[in-house]
Amino acid sequence: MTAELALALPAVVLVLALVLVTVAAGAAQLRCVDAARAGARAAAIGEPAAGVRSAAVRVVGEGARVEVHQDGDWVTVTVSTTAPGAWFTGGRLAVSASATAWAEP
């Protein structure tokens, strides 16, 4: 019994770590989506680019990269950050989202 547990325990811990990293990446993706939408809403009501970035960072948290692109009457906000479980993948677990809104006059 002890030998089987000794062999199976590392696999169980690895699967648990993988599940936790996946959940953390999913939560970070949802925060990016919410932040991009908040930034797009702020841009739609006429906020300047600094206000749009501030609204997005307020939702996603510090350390995220927020880009605002205006193309005529349309504004696209792109938010990207590193997921909390990046240590598990060697620091390459990045998530991003974008939202587009029509800038009201």
N, C-alpha and C positions, 0 to 999 in steps of 0.2 A: 504494500500500500504506500509506503513512504517513497519508494523508488518511482512509482507512477506519479505521485504528487510532485516530486522533485523534477521530473521531466516535463510535466504539464504546466506547472506554475509559471515559468517564463513565457510560454505561449499565451496563457491567459492574461498575464500582465501586459504583453505586447498588444493583444487584441483590445484590452481595455484602454490602453494609451491611444491606440488608433481611433477608437470610438470617441474619446474625449477630444482629440485634435479635430476630428471631423465636425463635432458639435460646435467647437469654438470657431472653426472656419465658417460654418453656416451662420452663426450669430454675427460674426464680423461682416459677412456678406449682407445680411439684413440691415445692419447699421449703415453700411455704405449705401444701400438702396434708399433708406430713409433719409440719409444726409443729402444725397443727390436730389431727391424730391423736395426737401426743404429748401435747398439752394435754388432750385428751379422756380419754386413758388415765390421766393424772395426776389429773384430776378424778374419774374412776371409782373410784380407790382411796382417795379422801377427802382429797386435797391441798387446802389453802385456795386461794383465787383468786390470791394472790401466787405460790404455788408452781406453779400452772397456767400463769400468764403467764411465769414463769421458764423452765419446761420448753419452752414454745413459742418463746420468744426464743432459747433455746440452739440450737434447730434452724434457725430462719429467719434469725437474725442481728439485730443492733441496728437500730433505726429502723423496725421493723415495728409495726403496731398490732394488739394482741391484745385481744379482747373475750370475756368469760366471762359467759354468761347461764344462770341456773339456773331451771328451771320444774318444780317438784316434785322428782321423782327423776331428771329428765333434765337434763344439762348440755350446752350447746352452746358450742363454742369457735370463734370466727371470727378468722382471721388475714389481714391485708391489708398489702401493701407496694407500693412502686414498683419496677418491673422495671429492671434495669441499663441497658436501651436506651432509657430515657425521653427522653434528649436528642434522639433521632431523631424522636420524635413530639411534641415540644414539652412534655415533662414530664407527659403524660397517660396513660402506660402503666402502669396499676395492675393488680395481680393479687390475688386473694383466694381463700380456701377456708374451709370450715367442717366441723366434725365434731361428732357428737352421741354421747354415751355415757350409760348408766344409772349413776348414782352409787350405788355399793354402800353398804349400811348399815355 
